[in-house]
């Protein structure tokens, strides 16, 4: 009986016919070579064992991923991306899109000319009444950008911010909209933006994953569900998927070695597993086997690097006060500070999810709480990166899966809205003090320089040196790409 290919704990009589075919095929294809190898091994004896023990270290035997975009398609303006993802759909009408006319029409019927024949989610069939912006706006900085007074810290930085006020999506419900924002397609199973970037550009960090995800739950709204597939690799190799770090305690489980196992023994075990995996790969030619080897090696490196990453004792009192956190306390502020520490360690794509923006009721009070959770920390991240000379090479992106409706829902809340909302960008390659695009006078629909989620993705790739048309992977008979087959354009108007 041929053994070794059946999963542990899997009884032979339960093995699928497909597995049996693989076993027979492998035996017939390699049987002669295997017999020869056994004979050779008996002749070489101890010398063969010694040669195996002297195999090169895993990081030398398995080269780092160099990426497929070589050289870069265009000169890169940014080295890394920090995506501050506001899960739940932040209201553009209480953040970046000032609509005094909506205030004048508070409580009045929404004109049918805006809404007739439109997709309205949970408001469909209901009486539609205008709901005024619940917080006042002000013009900030020399650029006189309109930003809600809920965000005084970001307001101070208005001259460094580029605000797109004409965003649109195709999805009006949370999960497909999350999937669209993160993968460029509403259907699950596509690679996330971070996976595309790391596939295209190659390995960046030495001791950490190149794509790290941080999450926090706010107190001002429903904790919007998110799923690991939103940072998954889809049909790309699994090594490119995001790695979620926990916001409290150890960011990664099992960082410590078991009692009695030192680093040397652990290194020996990993190398032995790698050799077995390579033998498996020689038989089955399964690329995921090589990914498994790479992930074992990365896990070993993280055991040495992550404890230092989590040691906030080297942060000054000024820095901790700037963010408003002591670090590793599960808050958005702590995750923003962690994002800066990850950026310092060459992590290319850092995603910070804040699950607090689904405000179907009491939007005034809810927005006050949620804005307080993110305003200071987001501004601190910008200022901290700038003080360290890193902002020019770090692209910061701030926004959610869609906006909120100008019409009231329930107890002075707002429903999902995909036809017009806002995004804020800052840092690597982006012009400061710029407002791009506009919605209509009631904030219902983008009417000037409409910017689709695909356009945002194309712009991010462009700033990282990648032409979104040319980063493709053949899958299901098509050349797949992050921006899909629909038209997408780089938003040149906001670029420095």
Secondary structure, DSSP 8 states (H G I E B T S, - for coil): ---SSS-TT--GGG--HHHHHHHHHHHHHHHHHHHHHHHHHHHHTHHHHHHHHT---HHHHS-----S--S-SS--S-SEEEEEEEET---GGGTT---HHHHHTTTSB--HHHHTT---GGGTTS--BB---SS-EEEETTTTEEEETT-HHHHHTGGGEEEEEEEE-S--SHHHHHHHHHHSSSSTTS--HHHHHHHHH----SSS-SEEEEEEE-SSSB-----GGGG--TTS-GGGS-EEE-SBS-SSTT-S--TT--HHHHHHHHHHHHHHHHHHHHHH--HHHHHHHHHHHHHHHHHHHHHHHT-GGGS-HHHHHHHT--SSBSSHHHHHHHHHHHHHTT-SEEEEEEE--B-SS-HHHHHHHHHHHHHHHHHHHHHHHHHTT-GGGEEEEEE-S-EEEEEEETTTEEEEE-SSEEEEEEETTB-SSEEE-EE-TTSSSEEES-EEHHHHHHHHHHHTT--TTT--EEETTEEE-TT-SS-----GGGB-
